[in-house]
Amino acid sequence: MHVTAPRHLVAELAEILLGRLDAIAAEMAELTYENIEFYRTMVVRPEDLRASMRHNFHGSISYLADPDAPSIDLSGPAETGRKRALQNAPLPEILRAYRLGAQHLWEQLLHEARKLGGDAPDALLESAGQIWEIADAQSSALTNAYRETLAERMVETDRRRSALVAELIDGPSSDSDTIWEVARMLDFPFQGSFLVVTAEALTVGDPPLPGLDSRLRALDVGSAWRAQPSSETGVLSCPQRQPVERILDAVRAIATGRVGVSPLYDRLDQTSRALRYAQVAAQSLPPGAAAVRQLDDTPLTELVMHNLETTQRAVHRILGGVLSLPEDDRTTLLATARAWLGAHGSAAEAGRALYCHQNTVRYRMHRLEEFLRGPLDDPRIVAELSMALDAVGTFPTLLEHHPLPLTP
């Protein structure tokens, strides 16, 4: 490459500045502290900033001092970008410091050019474009390194939080010390208000609850998630003042598949139990549905959850004949039975609730009685019917003729 006379003059100016490397780096650092408030917080210590300025200045000025240099050394800005990302320094403020530094470098070159006199000022002006290209290259190298480091940190943070959620779900919940430590690392209280959410992905790899994090932050709800190929499971830390229904509304607004939500619980060491509720709630929804369901923490719910196959056999023994009817007939008889039980056996009250005549209620209940294991004046038969209706109301899939699958 042909090296022009102006380029040699600029190299001479750069050599002069190399002799004042430490002083110029200190001046750049002082300018940064004076003009950018962030640096006055001392997140970046003075010795760190001076060293960074020296490294960056040395790379650019060494390139200008050697007309035959094939390329500029960008290791300084790349190292600065990585370090500042780890320090959580805001990128706009870092780039502003770079612009101040580039301006100071230009002023120093101009000062030396005027001292040298002759063609030096004109040579410097002719090389101005190249000097600002160097500043742009350094800013780009810093930005790329900063963003890469930030992305790596986010991945590492997500992996760590995912592992911590796994400890809550799979680990020994009786080990209070361990759970306390997990709570600290997740920035959760050990005691508070928590929900477990499990969401089914319609397509492997696609987020089942896209955009939920920002909605939860707006509600001041903390969250930590464990992602799996076909689902995501999250633990939500809810502020006491936030109604659960608002949180459920946020989930409903973006659900793409079946989503189960546990009852509220108040200690993190109860997370594995809460997950069981969330899983059953999700799996009790129709396959392919984009819906959210939360189970109540009732004795019957817990009994059914932990004895699902036994409960299903009992439901089919009690309601077997009804379940074999056409869907319209079955739905009508079960709805009438619920209303009759809710009215404490009063056909008149049940009729008002169903908007039909009380004789219609009596007719339907007599018809239902034909499918039961005894007459409805037998308290044991009424108790069996009540249990079966509560069970299928909570777990509609118990009406099916195959066991409800559960994730262990």
PyMOL commands that set and color helices and strands:
alter all, ss='L'
color gray80, all
select helices_A, chain A and resi 5-18+21-35+37-41+46-65+75-86+91-116+120-126+128-170+176-186+212-218+244-254+268-283+299-306+308-323+327-342+347-354+358-369+379-394+396-399
alter helices_A, ss='H'
color red, helices_A
select strands_A, chain A and resi 191-200+222-228+231-238+258-261+265-267+291-294
alter strands_A, ss='S'
color yellow, strands_A
deselect
rebuild
show_as cartoon
